[in-house]
Amino acid sequence: MANPCKAYPIDPGLIPVFDRSGKANLGQVLENSSCIGTAPLVFEIEPLFRSEQHLDMNEQSRTSNRVAQRVLSRREALQLTGSIAATMIVSRHMLAVETSRKVVVWSEGTANVDPASKKVYPEDINTAIAEGLAPLKSENWQIIKASLNDPEQGLADDLLKSTRVLIWWGHKKHGEVKNKLVDKIEKRVKEEGMGFIGTHSAHFSKALKKLLGTPCSWREYVDDGSSAEIIVKEPNHPICKGVSNFKLPGIERYGEPFKVPPPESVPLEGIYTKPGGTNENARMGLCWTVGKGKVFYFTPGHETYNDYYRPEVRRIFVNAVKWASS
């Protein structure tokens, strides 16, 4: 039986860990394990050598004699190496699961039903928002889409419990969201620190109203061809990182006052320009801390305008996810 790497004076299927003098036979172990693909074995054996340094001379001698009698066959070496490799793979997988973060983008599924909005969002608004969050993937975020039309209204218990940030867009079906689900969302935010981001007509969602404890209503809602300039009011706020003032050529105008609790910060404001040329100010991005969780509301996002494709808006959402998860 020939060893393709080296011929040994003993059966090459057996690899003595120590030679006859009791000295470590690392040369043979390393060379032969390199040939059969078991090099990691050396790192498991070496601690035996290091541990002997802490024994007294008599015990060291007895230990050396005992270990010298032990040999590893090729099969044992391969099995040991396979176990080590499997353990390392499982450990890496568990680490990835522990360190990954999950953002769920939820929509009621109406933006791709209405003829006017279907042209803008053929795969619904949650798809457009999720696509804009792609930069988060490089930071070990999982991006998941969910819909009211999915089983358990898109937020099964296991998914909700593992969600770090929930983004919510709703419009016509607020009443169809089950109160039991709203209660679970409230608990995840207030007691467990999940972040919540509501956008545009999600101001009137059961979830946001439950979290803020107010009607969350605006004075008026007018889609009259108004435009808006989004103003970065707090450039040092994390949500405004890398964002400059920008314009939206079309927007559904939400008129102040907005019946919500006083926000802890308003990083984004706006100036509406009405068709007649008059201006009106309104808040565009508001932040609260609710219990252990963070809540952000973003005013733009009507289903007939392409706000969620705009690079500035996408940057705001990426920033908001990071802020809400911190």
C-alpha positions as CSV (number, residue, x, y, z in Angstrom):
1,M,0.0,0.0,0.0
2,A,1.7,3.1,-1.2
3,N,1.3,6.6,0.2
4,P,1.3,9.1,-2.8
5,C,2.8,11.8,-0.6
6,K,5.5,9.9,1.3
7,A,6.5,6.3,2.2
8,Y,6.6,5.8,6.0
9,P,8.4,3.0,7.8
10,I,5.0,1.9,9.2
11,D,1.6,1.3,7.8
12,P,0.8,4.7,6.1
13,G,-2.8,4.1,7.1
14,L,-1.8,4.8,10.7
15,I,-0.4,8.2,11.8
16,P,1.5,8.1,15.2
17,V,1.1,11.3,17.1
18,F,4.4,10.7,18.9
19,D,7.5,8.9,17.8
20,R,9.2,6.2,19.8
21,S,11.2,8.7,21.8
22,G,8.0,10.3,23.0
23,K,8.6,13.5,21.0
24,A,5.7,15.0,19.0
25,N,5.7,13.6,15.4
26,L,4.2,16.8,13.9
27,G,6.1,16.5,10.7
28,Q,4.3,13.3,9.7
29,V,1.0,14.4,11.0
30,L,1.1,17.6,9.1
31,E,2.5,16.2,5.9
32,N,0.1,13.2,5.8
33,S,-2.9,15.3,6.8
34,S,-2.1,17.8,4.0
35,C,-2.2,14.9,1.5
36,I,-5.5,13.5,2.7
37,G,-7.1,16.9,3.4
38,T,-7.1,16.8,7.2
39,A,-4.8,19.7,8.0
40,P,-7.2,21.1,10.6
41,L,-6.4,18.0,12.7
42,V,-3.1,19.6,13.7
43,F,-4.8,22.5,15.5
44,E,-6.9,20.1,17.5
45,I,-3.8,18.0,18.6
46,E,-1.5,20.9,19.4
47,P,-3.4,21.9,22.6
48,L,-2.4,18.5,24.0
49,F,1.2,19.4,23.6
50,R,0.7,22.9,25.2
51,S,-1.3,21.4,28.1
52,E,1.6,19.1,29.0
53,Q,3.8,22.1,29.9
54,H,1.6,22.7,33.0
55,L,2.1,19.2,34.4
56,D,4.9,18.1,36.8
57,M,7.7,16.0,35.3
58,N,6.4,12.7,36.6
59,E,2.9,13.3,35.4
60,Q,4.2,14.6,32.0
61,S,6.2,11.4,31.5
62,R,3.2,9.3,32.3
63,T,1.0,11.3,30.0
64,S,3.5,11.1,27.2
65,N,3.7,7.4,27.5
66,R,-0.1,7.1,27.3
67,V,-0.5,9.4,24.4
68,A,2.4,7.7,22.6
69,Q,0.3,4.6,22.4
70,R,-2.5,6.3,20.7
71,V,-2.7,6.4,16.9
72,L,-5.3,7.9,14.5
73,S,-6.3,5.9,11.4
74,R,-7.1,7.6,8.2
75,R,-10.8,6.9,8.8
76,E,-10.7,8.4,12.3
77,A,-8.8,11.4,11.0
78,L,-11.3,12.0,8.2
79,Q,-14.2,11.6,10.6
80,L,-12.7,14.0,13.1
81,T,-12.0,16.6,10.4
82,G,-15.5,16.2,9.1
83,S,-16.9,16.9,12.5
84,I,-14.8,19.9,13.0
85,A,-15.8,21.3,9.6
86,A,-19.5,20.6,10.2
87,T,-19.2,22.4,13.6
88,M,-17.6,25.4,11.9
89,I,-20.3,25.6,9.2
90,V,-23.1,25.4,11.8
91,S,-21.4,28.0,13.9
92,R,-21.1,30.4,11.0
93,H,-24.7,29.8,10.1
94,M,-25.8,30.5,13.7
95,L,-23.7,33.6,13.8
96,A,-25.3,34.9,10.5
97,V,-28.8,34.3,11.8
98,E,-28.0,36.1,15.1
99,T,-26.5,39.1,13.4
100,S,-28.8,39.5,10.4
101,R,-31.6,42.1,10.7
102,K,-35.0,42.0,9.1
103,V,-37.1,44.8,7.6
104,V,-40.6,44.0,6.4
105,V,-42.3,46.2,3.9
106,W,-46.0,45.9,4.2
107,S,-48.7,47.1,1.8
108,E,-52.5,46.6,1.6
109,G,-52.1,45.6,-2.1
110,T,-54.3,48.3,-3.7
111,A,-51.7,50.4,-5.6
112,N,-51.5,47.8,-8.4
113,V,-55.3,47.5,-8.7
114,D,-56.4,51.1,-9.4
115,P,-55.8,51.8,-13.1
116,A,-54.0,55.1,-12.5
117,S,-51.6,53.7,-9.9
118,K,-51.0,50.4,-11.6
119,K,-49.1,52.3,-14.3
120,V,-46.8,53.7,-11.6
121,Y,-46.5,50.7,-9.3
122,P,-47.3,47.6,-11.4
123,E,-46.0,45.3,-8.6
124,D,-47.4,47.4,-5.8
125,I,-45.8,50.0,-3.6
126,N,-44.1,47.5,-1.2
127,T,-42.0,46.3,-4.2
128,A,-40.8,49.8,-5.0
129,I,-39.9,50.5,-1.4
130,A,-38.2,47.2,-1.0
131,E,-36.1,47.7,-4.1
132,G,-35.0,51.1,-2.7
133,L,-33.7,49.4,0.4
134,A,-31.3,47.2,-1.6
135,P,-28.2,49.1,-0.1
136,L,-29.1,47.6,3.3
137,K,-28.2,44.1,2.0
138,S,-24.5,44.8,2.2
139,E,-25.0,45.5,5.9
140,N,-26.6,42.1,6.5
141,W,-30.2,43.2,6.4
142,Q,-33.0,40.9,5.1
143,I,-35.6,42.7,3.1
144,I,-39.0,41.0,3.0
145,K,-42.3,42.1,1.3
146,A,-45.7,41.4,2.9
147,S,-49.2,42.2,2.0
148,L,-52.7,42.3,3.5
149,N,-53.6,39.6,0.9
150,D,-51.0,37.2,2.3
151,P,-51.8,34.5,4.8
152,E,-52.3,35.9,8.3
153,Q,-52.5,39.4,6.7
154,G,-48.8,39.1,5.8
155,L,-47.5,39.2,9.3
156,A,-47.4,35.7,10.9
157,D,-46.2,35.5,14.5
158,D,-42.8,34.1,13.6
159,L,-42.2,36.8,11.0
160,L,-43.4,39.7,13.2
161,K,-41.3,38.5,16.2
162,S,-38.1,38.5,14.1
163,T,-38.8,41.8,12.4
164,R,-36.5,44.6,13.4
165,V,-38.3,47.4,11.4
166,L,-41.8,47.4,9.9
167,I,-42.6,49.7,7.0
168,W,-46.4,50.3,6.5
169,W,-48.3,51.6,3.5
170,G,-52.1,51.6,3.5
171,H,-54.9,53.6,1.9
172,K,-58.3,52.0,1.4
173,K,-58.3,49.0,3.6
174,H,-57.3,50.3,7.0
175,G,-60.5,48.8,8.5
176,E,-59.7,45.3,7.2
177,V,-56.5,45.0,9.3
178,K,-57.4,42.8,12.3
179,N,-57.2,44.4,15.7
180,K,-55.4,41.4,17.1
181,L,-52.6,42.0,14.6
182,V,-52.5,45.7,15.6
183,D,-52.1,44.8,19.2
184,K,-49.2,42.5,18.3
185,I,-47.5,45.3,16.4
186,E,-48.0,47.7,19.3
187,K,-46.4,45.2,21.7
188,R,-43.5,44.6,19.4
189,V,-42.8,48.4,19.2
190,K,-43.5,49.5,22.8
191,E,-42.3,46.5,24.7
192,E,-39.7,44.9,22.4
193,G,-38.2,47.8,20.5
194,M,-39.3,47.1,16.9
195,G,-39.1,50.2,14.7
196,F,-42.1,51.3,12.8
197,I,-42.2,53.5,9.7
198,G,-45.5,54.8,8.3
199,T,-45.7,56.6,5.0
200,H,-48.3,58.8,3.3
201,S,-51.9,57.5,3.9
202,A,-50.6,55.1,6.5
203,H,-51.0,58.1,8.9
204,F,-54.6,56.8,9.2
205,S,-53.6,53.1,9.7
206,K,-54.8,51.4,12.9
207,A,-51.2,50.6,13.7
208,L,-50.0,54.3,13.7
209,K,-53.0,55.5,15.6
210,K,-52.6,52.8,18.2
211,L,-48.9,53.6,18.7
212,L,-49.4,57.4,18.9
213,G,-52.8,57.4,20.7
214,T,-54.2,60.2,18.6
215,P,-56.5,60.5,15.5
216,C,-53.5,61.1,13.2
217,S,-55.7,63.1,10.9
218,W,-54.7,66.1,8.7
219,R,-56.9,69.2,8.1
220,E,-57.4,68.3,4.4
221,Y,-56.3,65.9,1.7
222,V,-56.1,67.5,-1.8
223,D,-54.7,66.0,-5.0
224,D,-55.0,69.2,-7.0
225,G,-51.7,69.2,-8.9
226,S,-49.7,70.9,-6.1
227,S,-45.9,70.4,-6.1
228,A,-43.6,70.4,-3.0
229,E,-40.1,71.1,-2.0
230,I,-38.8,68.8,0.7
231,I,-36.6,70.8,3.1
232,V,-33.9,69.2,5.2
233,K,-34.5,70.9,8.5
234,E,-32.1,68.9,10.6
235,P,-29.1,68.0,8.5
236,N,-27.3,66.2,11.4
237,H,-30.2,63.9,12.0
238,P,-29.5,60.3,10.9
239,I,-32.5,60.2,8.6
240,C,-31.1,63.2,6.7
241,K,-27.6,61.7,6.1
242,G,-26.7,62.3,2.5
243,V,-30.0,64.1,1.7
244,S,-30.3,67.6,0.3
245,N,-33.4,69.6,-0.4
246,F,-35.3,68.3,-3.4
247,K,-38.6,68.8,-5.3
248,L,-41.6,66.7,-6.0
249,P,-43.3,67.9,-9.1
250,G,-46.6,66.4,-8.0
251,I,-47.9,65.5,-4.6
252,E,-51.2,64.9,-2.7
253,R,-51.3,67.8,-0.3
254,Y,-51.9,67.1,3.4
255,G,-52.8,70.3,5.2
256,E,-51.7,71.1,8.8
257,P,-52.6,70.7,11.6
258,F,-51.6,67.1,11.8
259,K,-53.3,65.6,15.0
260,V,-50.4,63.7,16.5
261,P,-48.4,64.0,19.7
262,P,-45.6,66.6,19.6
263,P,-42.7,64.8,17.8
264,E,-39.3,64.6,19.4
265,S,-37.8,65.8,16.1
266,V,-39.0,67.0,12.6
267,P,-36.0,66.3,10.4
268,L,-37.9,67.0,7.2
269,E,-40.3,69.9,6.4
270,G,-41.9,70.9,3.2
271,I,-43.3,73.8,1.2
272,Y,-46.4,73.1,-1.0
273,T,-46.9,75.2,-4.1
274,K,-50.5,75.2,-5.1
275,P,-51.7,75.5,-8.7
276,G,-52.5,79.2,-8.2
277,G,-48.9,79.9,-7.0
278,T,-49.6,80.2,-3.3
279,N,-47.4,78.4,-0.7
280,E,-48.2,76.4,2.4
281,N,-45.9,74.8,4.9
282,A,-46.2,71.3,6.3
283,R,-44.2,68.7,8.1
284,M,-42.9,66.0,5.9
285,G,-40.9,63.7,8.3
286,L,-41.7,63.3,12.0
287,C,-40.0,61.1,14.7
288,W,-41.2,59.7,18.0
289,T,-39.9,57.3,20.6
290,V,-42.8,55.1,21.7
291,G,-42.0,52.9,24.6
292,K,-38.8,51.0,23.6
293,G,-39.3,51.5,19.9
294,K,-38.8,54.3,17.4
295,V,-41.5,55.6,15.0
296,F,-41.1,57.7,11.8
297,Y,-43.8,59.1,9.6
298,F,-43.1,60.3,6.0
299,T,-45.8,62.4,4.3
300,P,-45.1,61.9,0.5
301,G,-46.0,58.6,-1.2
302,H,-49.3,58.9,-3.0
303,E,-49.9,55.9,-5.3
304,T,-50.2,58.0,-8.5
305,Y,-46.8,59.7,-8.1
306,N,-43.4,58.0,-8.4
307,D,-42.0,59.2,-5.1
308,Y,-40.8,55.7,-4.1
309,Y,-38.5,55.5,-7.1
310,R,-36.8,58.8,-6.4
311,P,-33.2,58.5,-5.2
312,E,-33.7,61.1,-2.4
313,V,-36.8,59.3,-1.1
314,R,-35.0,56.0,-1.2
315,R,-32.1,57.4,0.7
316,I,-34.5,58.7,3.4
317,F,-36.0,55.2,3.8
318,V,-32.6,53.5,4.0
319,N,-31.6,56.0,6.7
320,A,-34.9,55.7,8.5
321,V,-34.6,51.9,8.7
322,K,-31.2,52.3,10.3
323,W,-32.4,55.0,12.7
324,A,-35.5,53.0,13.7
325,S,-33.5,49.9,14.4
326,S,-30.9,51.6,16.6
